[in-house]
């Protein structure tokens, strides 16, 4: 297969990293105990896709938004989940 003039072997060169998420309460506990830098390394850095409950995926979206907009370490999210 050619992609932008380069041969790409999809079987060996392309991978898709899935991250299976625990429940939102578990993710909140990990963020509380580990902090945002470690949480980012564990759950965001190499993930291409999340698999989990709607609440867990919403938590990750909010975490990523906050992580990308602040330089400070944080241990929780000030968001009310419904």
N, C-alpha and C positions, 0 to 999 in steps of 0.2 A: 504494500500500500504506500502510495506517495502522499506526503502532506507538506505543502509549501516547498516542494523541490527536494525533500529529504525522505529517504526510505525509512518507514516506521514499521517495526515488527510488533504488532499489537500483542502477540502472545507473550513476548518476553520483555518488552521495553516499557509497556504502559501498565501501571497498577492503579488501583483505586482503594484508598485506605478508609475502611469503615470503622466507626467507633460506636460500640454498643454502650448506651448510657444506662446507669442505674436510675432509680426513681429520684425525683426532684429533691426530696428530703435528704437523701444520701449525698447528692451532689452539694447541697447547701452545707452539710456537715463537713465534707472534704474541703470546701472553700474556707469554711470557718477555721478548721485546724491547720490547713496547709498554706493559706494565703493565695493571692491572685497570681503571682509569678509561677509558683509550683503548679497550681491548678491549670494555668495556661499550657505549661509544658506537658502535663499529663493528658489533657483532654482536647486541646485545640491545635497545637503545633503541627502535627502530622495528619490530622483528620481531614478527609475530603468530604465525608458524609456522616451524619449521625443517624443512629437507629435507636428509637426509644419512644417513650410516651410523649404526648403533646406537651405536657407540663415540663418534662425534662428538656425537650428541644427549645421551648420558650425560655427556660432558664439559661440555656447555653447562648441563645441569641442576645439576651439582656447582658449576660456576662461579657460576651465578645464586644458588644457596643461600649460598655463601660471600660473594659480593658483598653480598647483602642482610643478612648477619649481622655484618659487620665494617665499620669506618670507615677501616681502614688500607689503603693501597695494597699490592698483592701482585703477584708476578710468576710464580706457579706454584701448583699445587694439590698438596697432600700427600695424594694418593689413589692407591692401587694399582689400576690398570686390569687387568682379566682379559681 
